[in-house]
């Protein structure tokens, strides 16, 4: 299995242009600013890219708990649950990619 090489990443590339390798990642910790502050980070195509990049059973974790965000995740095939948030946040979201049957 090929190891991550930070030199393979163009830090100036827009997130909309970056494609994750399909079915490769166990977990994505998505720590973007919220949808009000950075709406482009929460676009359905970016969420789909993350879904496609996760292996079956892979997990997405984020502090975002907005209803529309959770509905978008469900529409892509994620199982979604709300968890108690850290101090200062009422809740956070954990979603995992269902195993294909």
C-alpha positions in Angstrom: 0.0 0.0 0.0 1.3 3.4 -1.0 2.1 5.8 1.9 0.9 9.4 2.0 3.4 11.8 0.6 2.6 15.5 1.4 4.5 16.5 -1.8 1.7 14.9 -3.8 -0.8 17.6 -2.5 -1.0 21.0 -4.2 -1.9 23.3 -1.2 -3.1 25.9 -3.7 -5.6 23.6 -5.4 -9.3 24.5 -4.7 -11.2 21.8 -2.8 -13.8 21.7 -5.6 -11.0 20.5 -8.0 -9.5 17.9 -5.6 -10.6 14.3 -6.1 -10.1 11.7 -3.4 -9.0 8.3 -4.4 -12.1 6.0 -4.5 -12.7 3.7 -1.5 -9.4 4.5 0.2 -10.0 6.2 3.5 -11.2 4.8 6.8 -12.0 8.2 8.4 -12.4 11.9 7.4 -12.3 14.5 10.1 -14.0 17.5 8.3 -13.1 20.6 10.3 -14.2 23.3 7.9 -15.8 26.5 9.1 -19.6 26.2 9.2 -21.9 26.5 6.2 -22.8 30.1 6.9 -19.1 31.2 6.9 -17.8 28.9 4.1 -20.8 27.6 2.1 -18.6 26.3 -0.7 -17.1 23.7 1.6 -20.5 22.2 2.3 -21.6 21.8 -1.4 -23.2 18.4 -2.2 -20.4 17.6 -4.7 -17.7 18.0 -2.0 -19.7 15.7 0.3 -20.1 13.2 -2.5 -16.3 13.3 -3.1 -15.8 12.4 0.5 -18.4 9.6 0.4 -16.7 8.2 -2.7 -13.3 8.4 -1.0 -14.4 6.4 2.0 -14.2 2.6 2.2 -17.3 0.7 3.0 -17.9 1.4 6.7 -15.7 4.5 6.6 -16.6 7.4 8.9 -17.0 11.1 8.5 -16.8 13.2 11.6 -17.5 17.0 11.9 -18.6 19.6 14.4 -21.4 20.7 11.9 -24.8 19.7 13.1 -27.0 21.6 10.6 -30.2 19.9 9.5 -29.6 20.5 5.7 -26.1 19.1 6.0 -27.4 15.9 7.6 -30.1 15.5 5.0 -27.5 15.9 2.3 -25.4 13.2 3.9 -28.3 10.9 4.0 -29.2 11.6 0.4 -25.7 10.4 -0.6 -26.1 7.1 1.3 -24.5 7.9 4.7 -25.9 6.6 7.9 -26.0 9.7 10.1 -26.1 10.2 13.9 -25.8 13.2 16.2 -23.4 13.0 19.1 -22.9 15.3 22.1 -20.5 18.0 21.2 -17.4 19.2 23.0 -17.6 22.2 25.4 -19.2 25.1 23.6 -21.0 22.9 21.0 -24.3 21.3 21.7 -23.8 18.5 19.2 -21.7 17.2 16.4 -22.2 14.7 13.5 -20.9 11.3 12.8 -21.7 9.6 9.5 -20.5 6.3 8.0 -20.6 4.9 4.5 -22.9 1.9 4.4 -21.4 -1.3 3.0 -22.5 -2.0 -0.5 -24.7 -5.1 -0.8 
